[in-house]
């Protein structure tokens, strides 16, 4: 029971950090791609196309973060067989998605397959936790996920409001104009998120603060 509660605690901390990164990247994908790549032959059309891909794949990062916590937890109790089977099943599901859907949906089929693998792995890992890791289901996980969603919705609303108050520099803009604008947007959004997380998730916030102080 204690070990499973420990896994749940680590999972909450990982999601607490990964969730705002996903939201920030999804909402500011065009600006990020523009700052990093838009120069030379890489033009506005390429930025628009690439930012769409980034917005999809960033959710893979979120799912992979949660899946990684469970994978390490299973490996710690010497259940490497389940981890291997889940990894293989995820890759097979992605491959089948590519083969069956690519002729109809093209690149979207590849993106869907890339998200399917970690999503399937996370579902299996979470479903097997009670039998493989042991212990009762940690209390309050659903409430935490709702609070996490609330903090990120507040941050997303702040980002959208900031985009109206302080719009992006017109394209094409020099890096000296685009970079500070993007940095300012990210800083304001993170401050709003931290305030929301501290208000809605005081226990997780206190645990994270204690861990940071120890380091």
N, C-alpha and C positions, 0 to 999 in steps of 0.2 A: 504494500500500500504506500509506504514511504517513498519507494523508488518511483512509482507511477506518478505520485504527487510532484516529485522532483522533475520528472519529464514534462509534466504539464506546466510547471513554473518556467522552465527553460523555453518551452514552446510559446508561452505568453510573452516573454521578453523578446524573443526573436520576431514575433508578429508585431509587437509594439514598435520595433525599429523598422521592419521591412514594409509595413503597410504605408506609412507616409512617403517612403521612397517610391513606391509604386504609384501612388496618387500624384505626386509631384512630377514624376517622369511622364505619366500619361497625359497630364494637362499641359505640360511645358515641352512635349516632345518636339514640336516644330522649332521652337527656339533653341533647344539643345542641339538638334541636328544642324541647324543653321550656324550656330557658333562653332561647332566642331568640324563641319565638313563643307559648308557652302562657300566654295571658292574655286576658281578655275573653271573646269568643265562641269563641276557639280553645281547645278543651278537650282532655282526655286522649285521647278517641277520635281527634281530629284529629292529635294528636301521634303516636299509634300508626300511623296511616295514612301520614303524611308521612315518618316515620322509615323505613318500609319502602321508600318511593320513594328516599330518600336512600341507603339501603344498596345499592340497585341502581345508581343513577347515579354513585356514587362510583367505581365501576370504570371508568366512561367517562372520568373524570378521569385515571386511571392509563394507560389506553390512549391517550388524547389526548396525554399528556405524551411518551410514547415516539414516537408518530406525528409530533409536532411536531419532534422532533430529526431524524428522517429527512427530513421535508419541507424543513427549513432546509438540510440537507446536499445534497439534490438541487437546490434553488434556487441554492446556492453554486456548483455546477458547471453552472449554466445549463440545467438540465433541467426547466424549468417546465411543459413539456407533460405529462410523467408526473405531476407533482403535481396538475395540473388534472384529468387523466383519473381519477386515483385519488379525488380529492375528489368528482367528479361520480358516479363509480361507487358510492361510499359512500352518498351522498345518495339515489341511485336504489334501492339495496338497502334502505335504511331506509324509503323511501316504499312500496316493494312489500310490505315486512313489515307496515307499517301497514294497507294496503288489504286484504291477504289474511287477516290474522290478527285484526284488531280485532274483527270480529263474533263471534269465538270466545273471545278472551282479553281483550278490552277494554284497560285501561290497561297490562297486562303486555305486550301487543303493541307499544305505543308505547315502553315501556322497553327491550324487546328490540331494537327498531329503532335506538334511540339508542346502544346499545352495539355493534350490528352495524357501523355506519359506521366508527368508529375501529379496530375489530378487523380489518375487511377492509382498511382502508388500511395498517395496520401489517403485515399478512401480505404484501401486495403490495410495500410498500417494502422489507421485509427480504428478500423473495425476489429482488428485482431488484438488490440492492445489489452483488452480485459483478460484474454486467455494467455497471451504470450508474455506480457510484462507483469500481469498480476495486479491484485488490489482493486479497490472500488474506483468507479469513475470519479475523477476530481470534481468537487462541487463548484458551481459558479462559472464554468467555462462558457456556457451559453450567454450568461450575463456579461462576461468579459468581451465576447465577440460583438455583442450589441454595443457595448461602450466603445470598443475600438472603432466600430463602424460610425458611431456618433462623432467621435473625435476627428475622424477623417472626413466626414461630411462637413463639419464645421470648417476644417482647413480648406476643403474644396470650395466652399462658399466664399471663403476669404480670398482664395486665388481668383475666382471669377469676378469678385468685386474689385480686386486690385487691377485686373486686366481692363476694367472699365475706367477706373480712376487714373491708372498709369499704364496706358497701352504700349505695346511693343513698338520700338523704333521702326519706321517704314523700311521695307526691303527694297534694294540692298542697303544695308547699313554697315559701317565699319565695326570691327570687333570691339573697339574702344567704346562704342555706344551700346552694342548688344550685350556685351559681357556684364557691365555694371547693372544694366536693367535686369538681366536674368538673375544675377546674384542677389539683388534687392528683393525680387519676387520670392526667391527661395527662402531667404532669411525671414521675411515677414510671415510666410506660410508656416515655417517651422516653429516660429514663436507662437503662432496661433495654435498649432497642433500641440505643442508642449503644454500650453495653458489648458487646452481642452483635455489632454490626457491626464494631467495632474488633478483636474476637477472630477472627471468621470471614472478614472481608474487609480484611485489613491494608493491601493495596495501594490499594484504592479509598478507604479511610479516610485514608491518608496523602496521597493526591492531593487529596481534598476539604479536608483541613486546610491544605495548602499554598495552595490557591486562596483560602480564607477569610482566611489571614494576609496574602496579597498585597492583598486589598481593604481 
